[in-house]
Amino acid sequence: ACVYILPRVCSPPPSCMRTRLHQFHLPLALFLLSLVAATMLPFARIGDAEVAMGRDLTAVETAWFRYSAGMSDFWLYAHNVVFLLLVYTLAPLPFVMAELKRPKAIQKYKLQPNVHFPVATFVKCYKNVVKTFIVAVGPLQLLSYPTIKWVGIRTGLPLPSVWEVVAQLAVYFLVEDYFSYWLHRALHCRWGYQHIHRIHHEFSAPMAFAAPYAHWAEVLILGFPAFLGPALVPCHILTLWLWFVLRHVEAIETHCGYDFPQTPTKYIPFYVGAEYHDYHHYVGEKSHSNFASVFTYCDYIYGTDKGYRYQKTQLAKVFYIFFYPHIYTSLHITAKRSTENTV
């Protein structure tokens, strides 16, 4: 039997099949070759760039030219995948060390002090997230390169000014926050939560490594608003890198599980922060509150922060009753008299 089967298995495909394979492989090969061969700048030397721009290059522009002049736009865009893995690996480490070492100086800032994670939990979470990045997020980012070029993300000179970068980042944060709010809220419907979002809520007490810990579909769904801002307001590739890094760091900070009083983000108006988002995880499936990702204004406008505000009010009452009963009594009497006078 093997004498007759082996020649049939090892025989080359029919000529019609080979023709179809060539018809498919040739355009694909040309497309990939165009991605790799398309250089960023049409200048061979810095002097050529200065002549074309009519001025000397700044130190930053010179460094950018030397790094990227011979590199294709595709490979520059592929840096996003590298940055994603680096930020996710490095940014959570201080919070992980704080969780494992538990220094007394910062334990008072832990939002859920009775919850602690062993090393195995951190490792398992990290592996799952990296797997999602490699299998889903990375390939999608690379495949989205033609779209990035189509919307107008540029890689050449001149570099954007600081004010241009700040303005674009502000737009990106606002756009991402608004659309993420509605998508996140939709994921809390019965079907969305049970089939997709419940994985992210496996951590009722958030930790830094769990920021992107989610179903692969959720990572892609909530990743869409992050691309929407740059699609509406195209920027330089450097601004795009910075945007994705900042957004990822922000997500890690809001999931860190600690509410430090001197965090710089405390000075950003309407910023979500770790304490605000911790309530969302603490309530879990029953949560219909605190859907915002960056700013709290959507929750306030659409009334989805009422549970959180009620809890804050009750906790404040308990705090004053136990530690400052005379102040609580005075405030209670004043409020009661004000109500009687109004009536």
C-alpha positions in Angstrom: 0.0 0.0 0.0 2.8 2.3 0.8 4.3 1.9 -2.6 1.3 3.4 -4.2 0.4 6.0 -1.6 3.8 7.7 -1.2 4.3 8.7 -4.8 0.8 10.3 -4.7 1.5 12.2 -1.5 4.9 13.4 -2.6 4.0 14.2 -6.1 4.0 18.0 -7.0 0.7 19.8 -7.2 -1.1 20.1 -10.6 -0.1 22.9 -12.9 -3.3 24.7 -12.3 -2.7 24.7 -8.5 0.9 25.9 -9.0 -0.5 28.8 -11.1 -2.9 29.8 -8.4 -0.2 29.7 -5.8 2.1 31.9 -7.9 -0.8 34.3 -8.5 -1.3 34.6 -4.8 2.3 34.7 -3.7 3.6 37.2 -6.2 1.3 40.1 -5.1 1.9 39.3 -1.5 5.7 39.2 -2.0 5.6 42.5 -3.8 3.5 44.1 -1.0 5.8 42.9 1.7 8.8 44.1 -0.3 7.3 47.5 -0.7 6.8 47.7 3.0 10.4 46.9 3.8 11.9 48.9 0.9 9.9 52.2 1.4 12.5 54.4 3.1 11.3 57.2 5.4 13.2 60.2 4.0 14.2 61.0 0.4 17.5 62.5 1.6 20.8 60.7 1.6 22.6 63.2 3.9 21.7 65.7 6.6 22.9 68.5 4.3 20.3 67.5 1.7 17.6 67.6 4.3 18.7 71.1 5.5 18.7 72.4 1.9 15.2 71.0 1.3 13.9 72.5 4.6 15.8 75.8 4.2 17.2 75.8 7.7 19.5 73.8 10.0 18.2 70.7 11.7 17.7 70.8 15.4 19.5 68.4 17.6 16.4 66.2 17.9 15.8 66.3 14.2 19.4 65.3 13.5 19.1 62.4 15.9 15.8 61.3 14.3 17.4 61.5 10.8 20.4 59.4 11.8 18.1 56.8 13.4 15.4 56.5 10.8 16.7 57.8 7.4 17.4 54.3 6.1 14.5 52.6 7.8 11.2 51.9 6.2 7.9 53.4 7.5 6.6 49.9 8.2 9.5 49.1 10.6 9.1 52.5 12.3 5.4 51.7 12.8 6.3 48.2 14.1 8.1 49.9 17.0 4.6 50.1 18.6 4.7 46.4 19.3 8.1 46.6 21.0 7.1 49.6 23.1 3.9 47.9 24.1 5.8 44.9 25.5 8.5 47.0 27.1 6.0 49.3 28.9 3.9 46.4 30.0 6.9 44.6 31.4 8.7 47.5 33.1 6.0 50.0 34.3 4.2 47.6 36.7 7.4 46.4 38.4 7.5 49.1 41.2 3.9 48.2 42.1 4.7 44.5 42.0 7.7 45.0 44.3 5.5 47.0 46.7 2.9 44.2 46.7 5.5 41.5 47.4 7.7 43.4 49.9 4.8 45.2 51.6 6.8 48.1 53.1 4.9 49.7 56.0 5.4 53.2 54.7 3.1 52.6 51.7 0.7 49.9 52.9 -1.6 52.6 54.2 -2.1 53.7 50.6 -3.3 50.3 49.4 -6.9 50.5 48.4 -7.8 46.9 49.4 -5.3 46.1 52.2 -6.7 42.7 52.9 -6.0 41.4 49.4 -2.5 40.2 48.5 -1.2 38.4 45.4 1.5 35.7 45.4 4.3 35.6 42.8 2.5 32.9 40.9 -0.5 35.2 40.2 1.7 37.9 38.8 3.5 35.4 36.5 0.3 33.8 35.3 -1.2 37.2 34.6 1.9 38.4 32.7 2.1 35.3 30.6 -1.6 35.6 29.6 -1.3 39.2 28.6 1.9 38.7 26.6 0.2 35.8 24.8 -2.7 38.1 23.9 -0.2 40.8 22.7 1.6 38.3 20.5 -1.3 36.5 19.1 -3.9 39.3 18.7 -2.6 42.8 19.3 0.8 42.6 17.5 -0.5 41.1 14.2 -3.4 43.6 14.2 -1.1 46.5 14.6 1.1 45.3 11.8 -1.8 44.6 9.5 -3.2 48.1 10.2 -0.1 49.8 8.7 -1.8 50.6 5.3 -4.6 52.3 7.3 -2.1 54.3 9.3 -0.5 55.5 6.0 -3.8 56.2 4.5 -5.0 58.5 7.4 -1.8 60.5 7.1 0.6 59.5 9.9 3.9 60.9 8.8 7.4 60.0 9.6 9.5 62.7 7.9 10.8 66.1 8.7 10.2 68.6 10.2 9.3 67.2 13.6 6.2 68.6 15.3 6.5 71.3 17.9 5.9 70.7 21.6 2.6 72.6 21.5 1.4 70.5 18.5 2.2 67.3 20.3 0.4 68.5 23.5 -2.7 69.6 21.5 -2.8 66.3 19.6 -2.4 64.2 22.8 -5.2 66.2 24.5 -7.5 65.3 21.5 -6.5 61.7 21.6 -7.2 61.4 25.3 -10.6 63.0 25.0 -11.7 60.9 22.0 -10.4 57.7 23.5 -12.1 58.4 26.8 -15.5 59.2 25.3 -15.7 56.2 23.0 -14.1 53.8 25.6 -16.8 54.9 28.1 -19.6 53.6 25.8 -17.8 50.5 24.7 -17.0 49.6 28.3 -20.5 50.3 29.4 -21.8 48.0 26.6 -19.5 45.2 27.8 -21.4 45.3 31.1 -24.6 44.1 29.5 -25.4 40.5 30.4 -24.1 38.9 27.2 -21.0 41.1 27.0 -20.0 40.6 30.6 -20.6 36.8 30.7 -18.8 36.1 27.4 -16.1 38.8 27.3 -15.7 41.3 30.1 -15.8 38.9 33.1 -12.2 37.9 32.4 -11.0 41.4 33.2 -13.0 41.4 36.4 -11.4 38.2 37.7 -9.3 40.7 39.6 -11.8 42.3 42.0 -8.8 44.0 43.5 -6.9 45.5 40.5 -3.1 45.2 40.2 -0.7 46.8 37.7 -0.1 43.7 35.6 -3.9 43.2 35.2 -4.5 46.5 33.3 -4.6 44.8 29.9 -5.6 41.4 31.3 -8.8 40.6 29.3 -10.4 38.5 26.7 -8.6 39.0 23.3 -11.9 40.4 21.9 -12.1 43.1 24.6 -8.5 44.1 24.0 -9.3 44.7 20.3 -12.7 46.3 21.0 -11.3 48.8 23.6 -8.2 49.3 21.4 -10.3 50.8 18.6 -10.8 54.2 20.4 -7.0 54.5 20.9 -6.6 54.5 17.0 -9.6 56.7 16.4 -7.9 59.9 17.7 -4.9 59.7 15.4 -7.1 58.8 12.5 -9.2 61.9 13.0 -6.2 64.2 13.8 -3.1 62.6 12.1 0.3 63.2 13.7 3.9 62.3 13.5 5.0 58.8 14.2 6.9 60.0 17.3 3.6 61.5 18.7 1.9 58.2 17.9 4.6 56.3 19.9 4.2 58.7 22.8 0.4 58.5 22.7 0.4 54.7 23.0 3.0 54.7 25.8 1.2 57.3 27.8 -2.2 55.6 27.4 -0.7 52.3 28.5 1.1 53.8 31.5 -2.2 55.5 32.5 -4.1 52.2 32.4 -1.4 50.6 34.6 -1.6 53.5 37.0 -5.4 53.3 37.4 -5.1 49.5 38.0 -2.1 49.6 40.4 -4.2 49.1 43.6 -2.6 52.1 45.4 -3.8 55.6 45.9 -0.7 57.7 46.6 -1.5 61.3 47.6 1.5 62.9 45.7 0.8 61.2 42.3 1.2 63.9 39.6 -2.0 62.8 38.0 -3.9 64.1 41.1 -3.4 67.6 39.5 -5.2 66.6 36.3 -8.8 67.9 36.3 -11.5 65.1 36.3 -8.8 62.4 36.2 -10.0 58.9 37.0 -7.1 57.6 39.1 -6.7 54.3 40.9 -9.2 54.9 43.7 -12.0 55.7 41.3 -11.4 52.7 39.1 -10.8 50.4 42.1 -14.5 50.8 43.0 -15.5 49.6 39.6 -13.6 46.4 40.1 -14.6 45.9 43.7 -18.3 45.9 42.8 -17.6 43.6 39.8 -20.5 42.2 37.7 -23.1 44.3 39.6 -21.2 47.5 38.8 -23.1 50.0 36.8 -20.7 52.8 37.8 -17.3 54.3 37.0 -17.0 53.2 33.3 -14.6 56.0 32.4 -11.1 55.1 31.4 -9.3 58.5 31.8 -11.6 61.3 32.8 -14.7 61.2 35.0 -17.0 63.6 33.1 -18.9 61.0 31.1 -19.8 59.1 34.3 -21.0 62.4 35.8 -23.0 63.6 32.8 -24.7 60.2 32.2 -25.3 59.5 35.9 -23.1 56.4 36.1 -21.1 57.5 39.2 -24.0 57.7 41.6 -23.2 54.5 43.4 -19.6 55.6 43.8 -20.5 59.0 45.1 -23.0 57.5 47.6 -20.4 55.2 48.9 -17.9 58.1 49.3 -20.6 60.0 51.3 -21.3 57.1 53.6 -17.6 56.4 54.2 -17.1 60.1 55.0 -19.9 59.9 57.6 -18.4 56.8 59.2 -15.0 58.5 59.3 -16.4 61.6 61.1 -18.6 59.6 63.5 -15.6 57.6 64.7 -12.8 60.1 64.6 -14.4 63.5 64.8 -17.9 63.0 66.3 -18.2 66.7 67.4 -17.6 67.9 63.8 -20.2 65.4 62.4 -22.8 66.4 65.0 -22.2 70.1 64.2 -22.5 69.5 60.5 -25.6 67.4 61.0 -27.3 70.0 63.1 -26.4 72.8 60.6 -27.8 70.7 57.7 -31.0 70.0 59.6 -31.6 73.7 60.5 -30.9 74.6 56.8 -33.6 72.1 55.7 -36.1 73.4 58.3 -35.6 77.0 57.2 -36.1 76.1 53.6 -39.3 74.4 54.4 
